[in-house]
Amino acid sequence: MTWVMTSKRQFYLHDDESLLDGLLRTGHDVSFQCREGYCGSCRVRRIASSHPIDYPFVPLAMIEDNEILPCCCRVQGVIYINHEFIDE
């Protein structure tokens, strides 16, 4: 089971649920467009995680080392994120 911790709440992801879908299901306001790692509009800051974050494919969106794309990343264990991160 994957637990997600944000400043707003903590919740778990359902089986086969993306991080983006879990954030939206629990009332987090997260921007998104493509849902496939192309645009980068859903990026959030990863504060900490108990397991490495991986992707089923290399996303095309440019992200920093401390950022993840909730639309397409795969998370396990416990992850702490800042979902309100917007860096213009």
PDB file of N, CA, C and O in Angstrom:
ATOM      1  N   MET A   1       0.842  -1.173   0.000  1.00  0.00           N
ATOM      2  CA  MET A   1       0.000   0.000   0.000  1.00  0.00           C
ATOM      3  C   MET A   1       0.891   1.242   0.000  1.00  0.00           C
ATOM      4  O   MET A   1       1.900   1.294   0.704  1.00  0.00           O
ATOM      5  N   THR A   2       0.514   2.218  -0.782  1.00  0.00           N
ATOM      6  CA  THR A   2       1.262   3.467  -0.871  1.00  0.00           C
ATOM      7  C   THR A   2       0.530   4.561  -0.104  1.00  0.00           C
ATOM      8  O   THR A   2      -0.653   4.811  -0.335  1.00  0.00           O
ATOM      9  N   TRP A   3       1.241   5.203   0.805  1.00  0.00           N
ATOM     10  CA  TRP A   3       0.708   6.330   1.563  1.00  0.00           C
ATOM     11  C   TRP A   3       1.284   7.623   1.010  1.00  0.00           C
ATOM     12  O   TRP A   3       2.481   7.709   0.736  1.00  0.00           O
ATOM     13  N   VAL A   4       0.433   8.624   0.846  1.00  0.00           N
ATOM     14  CA  VAL A   4       0.828   9.938   0.345  1.00  0.00           C
ATOM     15  C   VAL A   4       0.561  10.952   1.438  1.00  0.00           C
ATOM     16  O   VAL A   4      -0.535  11.000   1.997  1.00  0.00           O
ATOM     17  N   MET A   5       1.566  11.766   1.744  1.00  0.00           N
ATOM     18  CA  MET A   5       1.448  12.810   2.759  1.00  0.00           C
ATOM     19  C   MET A   5       1.617  14.165   2.086  1.00  0.00           C
ATOM     20  O   MET A   5       2.608  14.407   1.397  1.00  0.00           O
ATOM     21  N   THR A   6       0.647  15.042   2.289  1.00  0.00           N
ATOM     22  CA  THR A   6       0.733  16.420   1.785  1.00  0.00           C
ATOM     23  C   THR A   6       0.459  17.357   2.956  1.00  0.00           C
ATOM     24  O   THR A   6       0.157  16.904   4.060  1.00  0.00           O
ATOM     25  N   SER A   7       0.562  18.653   2.720  1.00  0.00           N
ATOM     26  CA  SER A   7       0.248  19.615   3.779  1.00  0.00           C
ATOM     27  C   SER A   7      -1.243  19.613   4.095  1.00  0.00           C
ATOM     28  O   SER A   7      -1.655  20.067   5.162  1.00  0.00           O
ATOM     29  N   LYS A   8      -2.044  19.109   3.180  1.00  0.00           N
ATOM     30  CA  LYS A   8      -3.490  19.119   3.345  1.00  0.00           C
ATOM     31  C   LYS A   8      -4.010  17.886   4.071  1.00  0.00           C
ATOM     32  O   LYS A   8      -4.913  17.995   4.901  1.00  0.00           O
ATOM     33  N   ARG A   9      -3.445  16.698   3.769  1.00  0.00           N
ATOM     34  CA  ARG A   9      -3.914  15.461   4.392  1.00  0.00           C
ATOM     35  C   ARG A   9      -3.000  14.302   4.029  1.00  0.00           C
ATOM     36  O   ARG A   9      -2.056  14.448   3.252  1.00  0.00           O
ATOM     37  N   GLN A  10      -3.301  13.158   4.606  1.00  0.00           N
ATOM     38  CA  GLN A  10      -2.612  11.925   4.225  1.00  0.00           C
ATOM     39  C   GLN A  10      -3.662  10.951   3.709  1.00  0.00           C
ATOM     40  O   GLN A  10      -4.789  10.922   4.202  1.00  0.00           O
ATOM     41  N   PHE A  11      -3.288  10.159   2.720  1.00  0.00           N
ATOM     42  CA  PHE A  11      -4.210   9.205   2.127  1.00  0.00           C
ATOM     43  C   PHE A  11      -3.411   8.089   1.484  1.00  0.00           C
ATOM     44  O   PHE A  11      -2.194   8.197   1.332  1.00  0.00           O
ATOM     45  N   TYR A  12      -4.085   7.027   1.109  1.00  0.00           N
ATOM     46  CA  TYR A  12      -3.421   5.931   0.418  1.00  0.00           C
ATOM     47  C   TYR A  12      -3.933   5.863  -1.010  1.00  0.00           C
ATOM     48  O   TYR A  12      -5.049   6.286  -1.308  1.00  0.00           O
ATOM     49  N   LEU A  13      -3.102   5.325  -1.881  1.00  0.00           N
ATOM     50  CA  LEU A  13      -3.499   5.122  -3.267  1.00  0.00           C
ATOM     51  C   LEU A  13      -4.174   3.773  -3.407  1.00  0.00           C
ATOM     52  O   LEU A  13      -3.733   2.783  -2.824  1.00  0.00           O
ATOM     53  N   HIS A  14      -5.244   3.740  -4.181  1.00  0.00           N
ATOM     54  CA  HIS A  14      -5.898   2.480  -4.516  1.00  0.00           C
ATOM     55  C   HIS A  14      -5.001   1.700  -5.480  1.00  0.00           C
ATOM     56  O   HIS A  14      -4.125   2.279  -6.122  1.00  0.00           O
ATOM     57  N   ASP A  15      -5.219   0.407  -5.579  1.00  0.00           N
ATOM     58  CA  ASP A  15      -4.467  -0.405  -6.545  1.00  0.00           C
ATOM     59  C   ASP A  15      -4.629   0.183  -7.942  1.00  0.00           C
ATOM     60  O   ASP A  15      -5.739   0.519  -8.352  1.00  0.00           O
ATOM     61  N   ASP A  16      -3.538   0.305  -8.663  1.00  0.00           N
ATOM     62  CA  ASP A  16      -3.511   0.816 -10.044  1.00  0.00           C
ATOM     63  C   ASP A  16      -4.002   2.264 -10.180  1.00  0.00           C
ATOM     64  O   ASP A  16      -4.364   2.684 -11.278  1.00  0.00           O
ATOM     65  N   GLU A  17      -4.019   3.032  -9.080  1.00  0.00           N
ATOM     66  CA  GLU A  17      -4.392   4.449  -9.144  1.00  0.00           C
ATOM     67  C   GLU A  17      -3.131   5.285  -9.271  1.00  0.00           C
ATOM     68  O   GLU A  17      -2.162   5.060  -8.545  1.00  0.00           O
ATOM     69  N   SER A  18      -3.133   6.246 -10.185  1.00  0.00           N
ATOM     70  CA  SER A  18      -1.973   7.125 -10.316  1.00  0.00           C
ATOM     71  C   SER A  18      -1.953   8.108  -9.148  1.00  0.00           C
ATOM     72  O   SER A  18      -2.969   8.346  -8.495  1.00  0.00           O
ATOM     73  N   LEU A  19      -0.788   8.663  -8.907  1.00  0.00           N
ATOM     74  CA  LEU A  19      -0.666   9.677  -7.867  1.00  0.00           C
ATOM     75  C   LEU A  19      -1.569  10.867  -8.184  1.00  0.00           C
ATOM     76  O   LEU A  19      -2.200  11.419  -7.283  1.00  0.00           O
ATOM     77  N   LEU A  20      -1.636  11.263  -9.440  1.00  0.00           N
ATOM     78  CA  LEU A  20      -2.505  12.371  -9.840  1.00  0.00           C
ATOM     79  C   LEU A  20      -3.963  12.055  -9.511  1.00  0.00           C
ATOM     80  O   LEU A  20      -4.661  12.891  -8.938  1.00  0.00           O
ATOM     81  N   ASP A  21      -4.425  10.865  -9.866  1.00  0.00           N
ATOM     82  CA  ASP A  21      -5.810  10.498  -9.582  1.00  0.00           C
ATOM     83  C   ASP A  21      -6.085  10.464  -8.078  1.00  0.00           C
ATOM     84  O   ASP A  21      -7.161  10.864  -7.635  1.00  0.00           O
ATOM     85  N   GLY A  22      -5.123   9.993  -7.301  1.00  0.00           N
ATOM     86  CA  GLY A  22      -5.275   9.994  -5.848  1.00  0.00           C
ATOM     87  C   GLY A  22      -5.361  11.401  -5.289  1.00  0.00           C
ATOM     88  O   GLY A  22      -6.171  11.670  -4.402  1.00  0.00           O
ATOM     89  N   LEU A  23      -4.533  12.302  -5.799  1.00  0.00           N
ATOM     90  CA  LEU A  23      -4.579  13.698  -5.355  1.00  0.00           C
ATOM     91  C   LEU A  23      -5.928  14.324  -5.688  1.00  0.00           C
ATOM     92  O   LEU A  23      -6.518  15.011  -4.854  1.00  0.00           O
ATOM     93  N   LEU A  24      -6.416  14.092  -6.895  1.00  0.00           N
ATOM     94  CA  LEU A  24      -7.710  14.656  -7.294  1.00  0.00           C
ATOM     95  C   LEU A  24      -8.853  14.039  -6.483  1.00  0.00           C
ATOM     96  O   LEU A  24      -9.777  14.744  -6.079  1.00  0.00           O
ATOM     97  N   ARG A  25      -8.794  12.741  -6.248  1.00  0.00           N
ATOM     98  CA  ARG A  25      -9.838  12.049  -5.478  1.00  0.00           C
ATOM     99  C   ARG A  25      -9.957  12.611  -4.061  1.00  0.00           C
ATOM    100  O   ARG A  25     -11.049  12.654  -3.493  1.00  0.00           O
ATOM    101  N   THR A  26      -8.838  13.037  -3.500  1.00  0.00           N
ATOM    102  CA  THR A  26      -8.841  13.518  -2.118  1.00  0.00           C
ATOM    103  C   THR A  26      -8.950  15.040  -2.010  1.00  0.00           C
ATOM    104  O   THR A  26      -8.686  15.606  -0.949  1.00  0.00           O
ATOM    105  N   GLY A  27      -9.333  15.698  -3.092  1.00  0.00           N
ATOM    106  CA  GLY A  27      -9.632  17.125  -3.044  1.00  0.00           C
ATOM    107  C   GLY A  27      -8.463  18.065  -3.198  1.00  0.00           C
ATOM    108  O   GLY A  27      -8.593  19.256  -2.917  1.00  0.00           O
ATOM    109  N   HIS A  28      -7.326  17.566  -3.637  1.00  0.00           N
ATOM    110  CA  HIS A  28      -6.175  18.441  -3.862  1.00  0.00           C
ATOM    111  C   HIS A  28      -6.341  19.168  -5.195  1.00  0.00           C
ATOM    112  O   HIS A  28      -6.812  18.588  -6.173  1.00  0.00           O
ATOM    113  N   ASP A  29      -5.957  20.415  -5.223  1.00  0.00           N
ATOM    114  CA  ASP A  29      -6.039  21.220  -6.437  1.00  0.00           C
ATOM    115  C   ASP A  29      -4.721  21.081  -7.191  1.00  0.00           C
ATOM    116  O   ASP A  29      -3.730  21.724  -6.844  1.00  0.00           O
ATOM    117  N   VAL A  30      -4.714  20.241  -8.221  1.00  0.00           N
ATOM    118  CA  VAL A  30      -3.506  19.976  -8.999  1.00  0.00           C
ATOM    119  C   VAL A  30      -3.812  20.245 -10.465  1.00  0.00           C
ATOM    120  O   VAL A  30      -4.781  19.715 -11.009  1.00  0.00           O
ATOM    121  N   SER A  31      -2.989  21.067 -11.102  1.00  0.00           N
ATOM    122  CA  SER A  31      -3.150  21.317 -12.535  1.00  0.00           C
ATOM    123  C   SER A  31      -2.665  20.104 -13.315  1.00  0.00           C
ATOM    124  O   SER A  31      -1.719  19.431 -12.905  1.00  0.00           O
ATOM    125  N   PHE A  32      -3.308  19.831 -14.425  1.00  0.00           N
ATOM    126  CA  PHE A  32      -2.853  18.764 -15.319  1.00  0.00           C
ATOM    127  C   PHE A  32      -3.456  19.001 -16.695  1.00  0.00           C
ATOM    128  O   PHE A  32      -4.458  19.700 -16.845  1.00  0.00           O
ATOM    129  N   GLN A  33      -2.819  18.402 -17.696  1.00  0.00           N
ATOM    130  CA  GLN A  33      -3.342  18.491 -19.056  1.00  0.00           C
ATOM    131  C   GLN A  33      -3.236  17.154 -19.771  1.00  0.00           C
ATOM    132  O   GLN A  33      -4.254  16.568 -20.138  1.00  0.00           O
ATOM    133  N   CYS A  34      -2.034  16.671 -19.970  1.00  0.00           N
ATOM    134  CA  CYS A  34      -1.853  15.525 -20.867  1.00  0.00           C
ATOM    135  C   CYS A  34      -2.010  14.161 -20.198  1.00  0.00           C
ATOM    136  O   CYS A  34      -2.411  13.202 -20.856  1.00  0.00           O
ATOM    137  N   ARG A  35      -1.706  14.055 -18.919  1.00  0.00           N
ATOM    138  CA  ARG A  35      -1.731  12.794 -18.160  1.00  0.00           C
ATOM    139  C   ARG A  35      -0.739  11.750 -18.674  1.00  0.00           C
ATOM    140  O   ARG A  35      -0.877  10.564 -18.375  1.00  0.00           O
ATOM    141  N   GLU A  36       0.260  12.186 -19.447  1.00  0.00           N
ATOM    142  CA  GLU A  36       1.224  11.236 -20.002  1.00  0.00           C
ATOM    143  C   GLU A  36       2.675  11.698 -19.891  1.00  0.00           C
ATOM    144  O   GLU A  36       3.549  11.130 -20.546  1.00  0.00           O
ATOM    145  N   GLY A  37       2.947  12.706 -19.084  1.00  0.00           N
ATOM    146  CA  GLY A  37       4.321  13.146 -18.873  1.00  0.00           C
ATOM    147  C   GLY A  37       4.895  14.033 -19.953  1.00  0.00           C
ATOM    148  O   GLY A  37       6.109  14.226 -20.008  1.00  0.00           O
ATOM    149  N   TYR A  38       4.049  14.579 -20.815  1.00  0.00           N
ATOM    150  CA  TYR A  38       4.535  15.440 -21.894  1.00  0.00           C
ATOM    151  C   TYR A  38       4.604  16.910 -21.493  1.00  0.00           C
ATOM    152  O   TYR A  38       5.578  17.595 -21.804  1.00  0.00           O
ATOM    153  N   CYS A  39       3.568  17.395 -20.802  1.00  0.00           N
ATOM    154  CA  CYS A  39       3.463  18.843 -20.590  1.00  0.00           C
ATOM    155  C   CYS A  39       4.130  19.334 -19.302  1.00  0.00           C
ATOM    156  O   CYS A  39       4.626  20.460 -19.262  1.00  0.00           O
ATOM    157  N   GLY A  40       4.151  18.523 -18.265  1.00  0.00           N
ATOM    158  CA  GLY A  40       4.764  18.921 -17.007  1.00  0.00           C
ATOM    159  C   GLY A  40       3.905  19.806 -16.129  1.00  0.00           C
ATOM    160  O   GLY A  40       4.373  20.263 -15.086  1.00  0.00           O
ATOM    161  N   SER A  41       2.658  20.065 -16.515  1.00  0.00           N
ATOM    162  CA  SER A  41       1.829  20.975 -15.717  1.00  0.00           C
ATOM    163  C   SER A  41       1.423  20.385 -14.373  1.00  0.00           C
ATOM    164  O   SER A  41       1.022  21.138 -13.485  1.00  0.00           O
ATOM    165  N   CYS A  42       1.509  19.082 -14.189  1.00  0.00           N
ATOM    166  CA  CYS A  42       1.125  18.466 -12.916  1.00  0.00           C
ATOM    167  C   CYS A  42       2.290  18.319 -11.938  1.00  0.00           C
ATOM    168  O   CYS A  42       2.102  17.796 -10.840  1.00  0.00           O
ATOM    169  N   ARG A  43       3.471  18.763 -12.308  1.00  0.00           N
ATOM    170  CA  ARG A  43       4.652  18.519 -11.471  1.00  0.00           C
ATOM    171  C   ARG A  43       4.481  19.042 -10.058  1.00  0.00           C
ATOM    172  O   ARG A  43       3.905  20.105  -9.828  1.00  0.00           O
ATOM    173  N   VAL A  44       4.995  18.268  -9.125  1.00  0.00           N
ATOM    174  CA  VAL A  44       4.975  18.616  -7.703  1.00  0.00           C
ATOM    175  C   VAL A  44       6.360  18.355  -7.132  1.00  0.00           C
ATOM    176  O   VAL A  44       7.163  17.631  -7.721  1.00  0.00           O
ATOM    177  N   ARG A  45       6.626  18.945  -5.993  1.00  0.00           N
ATOM    178  CA  ARG A  45       7.930  18.749  -5.342  1.00  0.00           C
ATOM    179  C   ARG A  45       7.876  17.526  -4.440  1.00  0.00           C
ATOM    180  O   ARG A  45       6.981  17.399  -3.604  1.00  0.00           O
ATOM    181  N   ARG A  46       8.829  16.635  -4.614  1.00  0.00           N
ATOM    182  CA  ARG A  46       8.969  15.476  -3.726  1.00  0.00           C
ATOM    183  C   ARG A  46       9.832  15.910  -2.558  1.00  0.00           C
ATOM    184  O   ARG A  46      10.979  16.318  -2.742  1.00  0.00           O
ATOM    185  N   ILE A  47       9.287  15.825  -1.370  1.00  0.00           N
ATOM    186  CA  ILE A  47      10.034  16.188  -0.171  1.00  0.00           C
ATOM    187  C   ILE A  47      10.845  14.995   0.307  1.00  0.00           C
ATOM    188  O   ILE A  47      12.034  15.123   0.599  1.00  0.00           O
ATOM    189  N   ALA A  48      10.201  13.832   0.385  1.00  0.00           N
ATOM    190  CA  ALA A  48      10.875  12.601   0.804  1.00  0.00           C
ATOM    191  C   ALA A  48      10.040  11.412   0.340  1.00  0.00           C
ATOM    192  O   ALA A  48       8.841  11.536   0.095  1.00  0.00           O
ATOM    193  N   SER A  49      10.692  10.262   0.224  1.00  0.00           N
ATOM    194  CA  SER A  49       9.971   9.039  -0.110  1.00  0.00           C
ATOM    195  C   SER A  49      10.743   7.847   0.432  1.00  0.00           C
ATOM    196  O   SER A  49      11.972   7.860   0.505  1.00  0.00           O
ATOM    197  N   SER A  50      10.000   6.821   0.808  1.00  0.00           N
ATOM    198  CA  SER A  50      10.626   5.627   1.374  1.00  0.00           C
ATOM    199  C   SER A  50      11.197   4.710   0.297  1.00  0.00           C
ATOM    200  O   SER A  50      12.046   3.867   0.586  1.00  0.00           O
ATOM    201  N   HIS A  51      10.741   4.869  -0.934  1.00  0.00           N
ATOM    202  CA  HIS A  51      11.208   4.057  -2.060  1.00  0.00           C
ATOM    203  C   HIS A  51      11.546   4.991  -3.227  1.00  0.00           C
ATOM    204  O   HIS A  51      11.024   6.103  -3.297  1.00  0.00           O
ATOM    205  N   PRO A  52      12.407   4.550  -4.133  1.00  0.00           N
ATOM    206  CA  PRO A  52      12.684   5.364  -5.319  1.00  0.00           C
ATOM    207  C   PRO A  52      11.418   5.558  -6.164  1.00  0.00           C
ATOM    208  O   PRO A  52      10.553   4.684  -6.222  1.00  0.00           O
ATOM    209  N   ILE A  53      11.334   6.694  -6.799  1.00  0.00           N
ATOM    210  CA  ILE A  53      10.237   6.987  -7.717  1.00  0.00           C
ATOM    211  C   ILE A  53      10.687   6.562  -9.105  1.00  0.00           C
ATOM    212  O   ILE A  53      11.799   6.887  -9.521  1.00  0.00           O
ATOM    213  N   ASP A  54       9.844   5.846  -9.821  1.00  0.00           N
ATOM    214  CA  ASP A  54      10.217   5.497 -11.190  1.00  0.00           C
ATOM    215  C   ASP A  54       9.069   5.797 -12.141  1.00  0.00           C
ATOM    216  O   ASP A  54       7.963   6.141 -11.724  1.00  0.00           O
ATOM    217  N   TYR A  55       9.355   5.660 -13.404  1.00  0.00           N
ATOM    218  CA  TYR A  55       8.393   5.944 -14.464  1.00  0.00           C
ATOM    219  C   TYR A  55       8.359   4.746 -15.410  1.00  0.00           C
ATOM    220  O   TYR A  55       9.405   4.158 -15.683  1.00  0.00           O
ATOM    221  N   PRO A  56       7.185   4.370 -15.917  1.00  0.00           N
ATOM    222  CA  PRO A  56       7.117   3.258 -16.859  1.00  0.00           C
ATOM    223  C   PRO A  56       7.778   3.602 -18.195  1.00  0.00           C
ATOM    224  O   PRO A  56       8.133   2.712 -18.968  1.00  0.00           O
ATOM    225  N   PHE A  57       7.938   4.889 -18.455  1.00  0.00           N
ATOM    226  CA  PHE A  57       8.617   5.394 -19.653  1.00  0.00           C
ATOM    227  C   PHE A  57       9.253   6.721 -19.281  1.00  0.00           C
ATOM    228  O   PHE A  57       8.826   7.357 -18.317  1.00  0.00           O
ATOM    229  N   VAL A  58      10.236   7.143 -20.001  1.00  0.00           N
ATOM    230  CA  VAL A  58      10.907   8.421 -19.718  1.00  0.00           C
ATOM    231  C   VAL A  58       9.974   9.564 -20.115  1.00  0.00           C
ATOM    232  O   VAL A  58       9.620   9.686 -21.287  1.00  0.00           O
ATOM    233  N   PRO A  59       9.564  10.411 -19.148  1.00  0.00           N
ATOM    234  CA  PRO A  59       8.676  11.525 -19.497  1.00  0.00           C
ATOM    235  C   PRO A  59       9.417  12.572 -20.317  1.00  0.00           C
ATOM    236  O   PRO A  59      10.621  12.767 -20.150  1.00  0.00           O
ATOM    237  N   LEU A  60       8.693  13.238 -21.197  1.00  0.00           N
ATOM    238  CA  LEU A  60       9.286  14.287 -22.031  1.00  0.00           C
ATOM    239  C   LEU A  60       9.364  15.629 -21.321  1.00  0.00           C
ATOM    240  O   LEU A  60      10.184  16.469 -21.689  1.00  0.00           O
ATOM    241  N   ALA A  61       8.536  15.848 -20.320  1.00  0.00           N
ATOM    242  CA  ALA A  61       8.540  17.113 -19.588  1.00  0.00           C
ATOM    243  C   ALA A  61       9.845  17.267 -18.814  1.00  0.00           C
ATOM    244  O   ALA A  61      10.376  16.303 -18.264  1.00  0.00           O
ATOM    245  N   MET A  62      10.341  18.473 -18.783  1.00  0.00           N
ATOM    246  CA  MET A  62      11.564  18.773 -18.039  1.00  0.00           C
ATOM    247  C   MET A  62      11.204  18.958 -16.570  1.00  0.00           C
ATOM    248  O   MET A  62      10.352  19.780 -16.232  1.00  0.00           O
ATOM    249  N   ILE A  63      11.861  18.188 -15.696  1.00  0.00           N
ATOM    250  CA  ILE A  63      11.645  18.321 -14.263  1.00  0.00           C
ATOM    251  C   ILE A  63      12.994  18.322 -13.554  1.00  0.00           C
ATOM    252  O   ILE A  63      13.980  17.779 -14.052  1.00  0.00           O
ATOM    253  N   GLU A  64      13.011  18.943 -12.386  1.00  0.00           N
ATOM    254  CA  GLU A  64      14.214  18.984 -11.558  1.00  0.00           C
ATOM    255  C   GLU A  64      14.321  17.682 -10.765  1.00  0.00           C
ATOM    256  O   GLU A  64      13.380  16.889 -10.742  1.00  0.00           O
ATOM    257  N   ASP A  65      15.454  17.462 -10.121  1.00  0.00           N
ATOM    258  CA  ASP A  65      15.672  16.238  -9.355  1.00  0.00           C
ATOM    259  C   ASP A  65      14.666  16.058  -8.220  1.00  0.00           C
ATOM    260  O   ASP A  65      14.327  14.927  -7.873  1.00  0.00           O
ATOM    261  N   ASN A  66      14.189  17.147  -7.643  1.00  0.00           N
ATOM    262  CA  ASN A  66      13.253  17.050  -6.526  1.00  0.00           C
ATOM    263  C   ASN A  66      11.788  17.166  -6.961  1.00  0.00           C
ATOM    264  O   ASN A  66      10.910  17.342  -6.116  1.00  0.00           O
ATOM    265  N   GLU A  67      11.518  17.072  -8.242  1.00  0.00           N
ATOM    266  CA  GLU A  67      10.161  17.153  -8.766  1.00  0.00           C
ATOM    267  C   GLU A  67       9.736  15.804  -9.339  1.00  0.00           C
ATOM    268  O   GLU A  67      10.565  15.020  -9.799  1.00  0.00           O
ATOM    269  N   ILE A  68       8.430  15.551  -9.302  1.00  0.00           N
ATOM    270  CA  ILE A  68       7.882  14.355  -9.922  1.00  0.00           C
ATOM    271  C   ILE A  68       6.634  14.727 -10.710  1.00  0.00           C
ATOM    272  O   ILE A  68       6.034  15.779 -10.492  1.00  0.00           O
ATOM    273  N   LEU A  69       6.259  13.858 -11.617  1.00  0.00           N
ATOM    274  CA  LEU A  69       5.045  14.042 -12.406  1.00  0.00           C
ATOM    275  C   LEU A  69       4.000  13.043 -11.906  1.00  0.00           C
ATOM    276  O   LEU A  69       4.081  11.861 -12.239  1.00  0.00           O
ATOM    277  N   PRO A  70       3.022  13.492 -11.115  1.00  0.00           N
ATOM    278  CA  PRO A  70       2.047  12.571 -10.550  1.00  0.00           C
ATOM    279  C   PRO A  70       1.193  11.851 -11.585  1.00  0.00           C
ATOM    280  O   PRO A  70       0.594  10.821 -11.277  1.00  0.00           O
ATOM    281  N   CYS A  71       1.125  12.371 -12.799  1.00  0.00           N
ATOM    282  CA  CYS A  71       0.299  11.721 -13.814  1.00  0.00           C
ATOM    283  C   CYS A  71       0.878  10.382 -14.262  1.00  0.00           C
ATOM    284  O   CYS A  71       0.135   9.496 -14.685  1.00  0.00           O
ATOM    285  N   CYS A  72       2.193  10.228 -14.173  1.00  0.00           N
ATOM    286  CA  CYS A  72       2.782   9.016 -14.750  1.00  0.00           C
ATOM    287  C   CYS A  72       3.861   8.361 -13.902  1.00  0.00           C
ATOM    288  O   CYS A  72       4.398   7.328 -14.302  1.00  0.00           O
ATOM    289  N   CYS A  73       4.197   8.921 -12.750  1.00  0.00           N
ATOM    290  CA  CYS A  73       5.214   8.283 -11.920  1.00  0.00           C
ATOM    291  C   CYS A  73       4.621   7.093 -11.183  1.00  0.00           C
ATOM    292  O   CYS A  73       3.406   7.000 -11.009  1.00  0.00           O
ATOM    293  N   ARG A  74       5.481   6.192 -10.756  1.00  0.00           N
ATOM    294  CA  ARG A  74       5.053   5.058  -9.934  1.00  0.00           C
ATOM    295  C   ARG A  74       5.673   5.231  -8.561  1.00  0.00           C
ATOM    296  O   ARG A  74       6.890   5.364  -8.431  1.00  0.00           O
ATOM    297  N   VAL A  75       4.833   5.227  -7.544  1.00  0.00           N
ATOM    298  CA  VAL A  75       5.304   5.415  -6.173  1.00  0.00           C
ATOM    299  C   VAL A  75       4.937   4.191  -5.339  1.00  0.00           C
ATOM    300  O   VAL A  75       3.948   3.506  -5.601  1.00  0.00           O
ATOM    301  N   GLN A  76       5.766   3.939  -4.328  1.00  0.00           N
ATOM    302  CA  GLN A  76       5.537   2.843  -3.400  1.00  0.00           C
ATOM    303  C   GLN A  76       5.866   3.319  -2.004  1.00  0.00           C
ATOM    304  O   GLN A  76       6.553   4.325  -1.828  1.00  0.00           O
ATOM    305  N   GLY A  77       5.380   2.601  -1.014  1.00  0.00           N
ATOM    306  CA  GLY A  77       5.714   2.928   0.371  1.00  0.00           C
ATOM    307  C   GLY A  77       5.046   4.204   0.817  1.00  0.00           C
ATOM    308  O   GLY A  77       3.827   4.349   0.723  1.00  0.00           O
ATOM    309  N   VAL A  78       5.859   5.140   1.308  1.00  0.00           N
ATOM    310  CA  VAL A  78       5.362   6.430   1.805  1.00  0.00           C
ATOM    311  C   VAL A  78       6.059   7.537   1.031  1.00  0.00           C
ATOM    312  O   VAL A  78       7.271   7.489   0.821  1.00  0.00           O
ATOM    313  N   ILE A  79       5.288   8.536   0.605  1.00  0.00           N
ATOM    314  CA  ILE A  79       5.859   9.676  -0.104  1.00  0.00           C
ATOM    315  C   ILE A  79       5.294  10.961   0.492  1.00  0.00           C
ATOM    316  O   ILE A  79       4.096  11.065   0.756  1.00  0.00           O
ATOM    317  N   TYR A  80       6.169  11.930   0.697  1.00  0.00           N
ATOM    318  CA  TYR A  80       5.797  13.262   1.160  1.00  0.00           C
ATOM    319  C   TYR A  80       5.988  14.212  -0.005  1.00  0.00           C
ATOM    320  O   TYR A  80       7.067  14.264  -0.597  1.00  0.00           O
ATOM    321  N   ILE A  81       4.941  14.968  -0.341  1.00  0.00           N
ATOM    322  CA  ILE A  81       5.041  15.895  -1.468  1.00  0.00           C
ATOM    323  C   ILE A  81       4.483  17.257  -1.096  1.00  0.00           C
ATOM    324  O   ILE A  81       3.678  17.387  -0.174  1.00  0.00           O
ATOM    325  N   ASN A  82       4.926  18.271  -1.829  1.00  0.00           N
ATOM    326  CA  ASN A  82       4.349  19.610  -1.762  1.00  0.00           C
ATOM    327  C   ASN A  82       3.523  19.757  -3.032  1.00  0.00           C
ATOM    328  O   ASN A  82       4.061  20.060  -4.097  1.00  0.00           O
ATOM    329  N   HIS A  83       2.222  19.543  -2.917  1.00  0.00           N
ATOM    330  CA  HIS A  83       1.352  19.606  -4.090  1.00  0.00           C
ATOM    331  C   HIS A  83       1.041  21.044  -4.518  1.00  0.00           C
ATOM    332  O   HIS A  83       0.485  21.260  -5.595  1.00  0.00           O
ATOM    333  N   GLU A  84       1.391  22.019  -3.691  1.00  0.00           N
ATOM    334  CA  GLU A  84       1.118  23.413  -4.023  1.00  0.00           C
ATOM    335  C   GLU A  84       2.297  24.075  -4.708  1.00  0.00           C
ATOM    336  O   GLU A  84       2.310  25.292  -4.892  1.00  0.00           O
ATOM    337  N   PHE A  85       3.284  23.283  -5.086  1.00  0.00           N
ATOM    338  CA  PHE A  85       4.504  23.792  -5.707  1.00  0.00           C
ATOM    339  C   PHE A  85       4.227  24.278  -7.121  1.00  0.00           C
ATOM    340  O   PHE A  85       3.776  23.510  -7.971  1.00  0.00           O
ATOM    341  N   ILE A  86       4.493  25.540  -7.370  1.00  0.00           N
ATOM    342  CA  ILE A  86       4.421  26.102  -8.720  1.00  0.00           C
ATOM    343  C   ILE A  86       5.638  27.002  -8.866  1.00  0.00           C
ATOM    344  O   ILE A  86       5.798  27.958  -8.107  1.00  0.00           O
ATOM    345  N   ASP A  87       6.475  26.712  -9.811  1.00  0.00           N
ATOM    346  CA  ASP A  87       7.691  27.494 -10.015  1.00  0.00           C
ATOM    347  C   ASP A  87       7.617  28.136 -11.395  1.00  0.00           C
ATOM    348  O   ASP A  87       7.911  27.497 -12.405  1.00  0.00           O
ATOM    349  N   GLU A  88       7.233  29.369 -11.424  1.00  0.00           N
ATOM    350  CA  GLU A  88       7.116  30.081 -12.705  1.00  0.00           C
ATOM    351  C   GLU A  88       8.441  30.671 -13.100  1.00  0.00           C
ATOM    352  O   GLU A  88       8.545  31.308 -14.148  1.00  0.00           O
TER     353      GLU A  88
END
